Amino acid sequence: MPSRCEICCELLIAILLPPLGVCLRHGCCSVEFCICLLLTILGYVPGIIYALYAIVFVDRDEYFDDSRRPLYYSSA
């Protein structure tokens, strides 16, 4: 489970660059990242809203496996 500092950094990044925040949380080849990228291309505000939703509410541990590992995940 990510710390509060990690979540705050991800939320700040999600406001500035929505796909990057989702990429850090869920990985670059995930469905969440593709949806966020598409919404950001279609409109910046929908991309931000979805990125915040994907970071705060979507449980990444439910969909986690070794092939879709987030960038900062530690198995400790």
Secondary structure, DSSP 8 states (H G I E B T S, - for coil): ---HHHHHHHHHHHHHSHHHHHHHHH-TTSHHHHHHHHHHHH-HHHHHHHHHHHHHTS-GGGS--GGG--TT----
